[in-house]
Amino acid sequence: MATTIQISSVLQEELNKRKFFDRETYEEVIWGMVEDTIEINEATKKELAEARQEIKSGKFHTLEQIKKELRI
């Protein structure tokens, strides 16, 4: 079932900037952004899990250690 939504001219301009080709629909642009968000969230979850494991195993440096190493 299709529906109609109202968007501001500012949003319309932004969606137009994000089109990869002239005939791309706003729905395709919006789906692209939704998919990007989902992928980022899944990737971020994986990276966070890996980072937590590194911290638990002691594979990290404190800010003070980095400053000392970089002589800041």
C-alpha positions in Angstrom: 0.0 0.0 0.0 1.5 3.3 -1.1 1.1 6.5 0.9 1.9 10.1 0.5 3.9 12.2 2.9 4.7 15.8 3.1 8.3 17.0 3.4 9.8 20.5 3.5 11.6 21.9 0.6 14.8 21.8 2.6 14.4 18.0 3.1 13.5 17.6 -0.6 16.7 19.4 -1.6 18.7 17.2 0.8 17.1 14.0 -0.7 17.9 15.3 -4.2 21.6 15.7 -3.2 21.7 12.1 -2.1 20.4 10.6 -5.4 22.9 8.5 -7.3 21.0 9.1 -10.6 18.3 11.5 -11.7 15.5 9.0 -12.0 16.1 7.6 -8.5 12.9 7.9 -6.4 12.8 9.4 -2.9 11.8 6.0 -1.6 15.0 4.5 -3.0 17.0 7.3 -1.4 15.3 6.8 1.9 15.7 3.0 1.8 19.4 3.5 1.1 19.8 5.6 4.2 17.9 3.1 6.3 20.1 0.2 5.1 23.2 2.2 5.8 22.0 2.8 9.4 21.3 -0.9 9.9 24.7 -1.8 8.5 26.5 0.7 10.7 24.6 -0.5 13.8 25.6 -4.1 13.2 29.2 -3.2 12.4 29.3 -1.0 15.5 28.0 -3.7 17.7 30.7 -6.1 16.5 33.4 -3.5 17.0 32.2 -2.8 20.5 32.2 -6.5 21.4 35.8 -6.8 20.1 36.9 -3.7 22.0 35.4 -5.0 25.2 37.3 -8.3 24.7 40.6 -6.3 24.2 40.0 -4.3 27.3 39.3 -7.5 29.3 42.5 -9.0 28.1 44.5 -5.9 28.9 45.2 -4.9 25.3 44.8 -1.1 25.7 46.7 2.0 26.5 45.7 4.8 28.9 45.6 8.4 27.7 48.5 9.1 30.0 50.6 6.4 28.3 49.8 7.7 24.9 50.7 11.3 25.9 54.0 10.1 27.4 54.8 8.1 24.2 54.0 11.1 22.0 55.7 13.5 24.3 52.6 15.7 24.6 
